[in-house]
Amino acid sequence: MLAAKDSAGSGFGRKDPQCPELDHDPGIAVGGFLHESHFFAPRPTTYADLLHPAGFPPLTEGAAVLDAVRATSVPAAGALAVAEAAGVTVIPLAWTLANPAGPVQDEAFERIAA
């Protein structure tokens, strides 16, 4: 049985009898890498900037992502609230944010993406 329907009437968050090859409850993976890059900024964004952003959660992984995102005003917090209210299985991955600065250094991105 489907737990919820979106505005188009499609089911989500539970086994779908119309898709028998899906033998488990589907989930929605949640993760984020937020940054506002300015090419004219005097310095690049570093790995340290992603670890310790002012006013937002630092780099977070696994189950802690859900609590970290819930406490913010980012759009993912609203999406998370709707998904949880609908009974959708949410699978937390990783979350990070850096305050506006220059482009993210390659080394910083590669460390987060690894």
SESE-321714 format. One record per residue (C-alpha): z, y, x. Coordinates in steps of 0.05 Angstrom, whole numbers, plus 32768, in hexadecimal, padded with zeros to 4 digits. Example, Ala and Ser with C-alpha at 12.3 -4.5 7.8 and 13.67 -1.06 7.14 Angstrom:
BEGIN
809C7FA680F6
808F7FEB8111
***
This chain:
BEGIN
800080008000
7FF080468019
802A80758025
800580B68019
7FC280D4800C
7FA281128029
7F7E81467FFF
7F3E811D8000
7F6380E07FE6
7F6180B78026
7F9D808E8038
7FC18096807A
7FFE807C809D
7FFD80358081
7FD27FF7807F
7F9280048059
7F797FCA802F
7F327FE68035
7F367FDC8081
7F4E7F94808B
7F3F7F9480D6
7F797FC480DF
7FB47F9380E4
7FEB7FC580F2
8005800780D7
7FDB803E80F5
7FFE80778117
7FEF80BC812F
7FF980CC8179
801881108187
8012813481C9
8003817981E2
7FED81A1821E
7FF181EA820B
7FDC82238237
7FBC82678230
7F928273826F
7F7E82B78288
7F4C82BA82C0
7F63830082D1
7FAC82EB82D9
7FC882F6831F
7FDE82AE832A
7FCA82688312
7FF4823C82E5
801A8209830F
803C81C78300
807F81EB8303
8068821982CB
805B81DC829F
809F81BF82B0
80C781FD829F
80A5822A826C
80D082638252
80E3825B8209
80C0821881FD
80D281D0820D
80C081B98253
8094817D8263
80AE81478234
809880FE822B
80A480C781F9
80D380CC81BE
80F0810E81D7
80AD812F81C6
80BC812D817C
80FD81538181
80DF818481B4
80A481948187
80CD81998146
80F681D18164
80B981FE8171
8089822A814A
804A82078165
801A81EA8131
802B81A38147
807181AD812A
805481B880E4
8025817D80EB
805F81528101
8089816780C5
805081558095
8042811280B6
808B80FE80B6
80948113806D
805880E7805B
807680AC8080
804180AA80B5
8053808780F6
805380BC812D
804980A48175
806280D881A7
803D80DD81E9
804C811A8214
805381658209
805081A18237
804381EB8233
803E82248265
8041826E8256
80018297825E
7FEA829C82A6
7FAD828C82D0
7F86824A82C9
7FAE820A82D1
7FAA81EF8318
7F8481AE831D
7FC1818D833E
7FED81A28303
7FBD818782CF
7FB4814582F4
7FFF813A82FA
8009814582AF
7FCD811B829C
7FE080E082C9
***
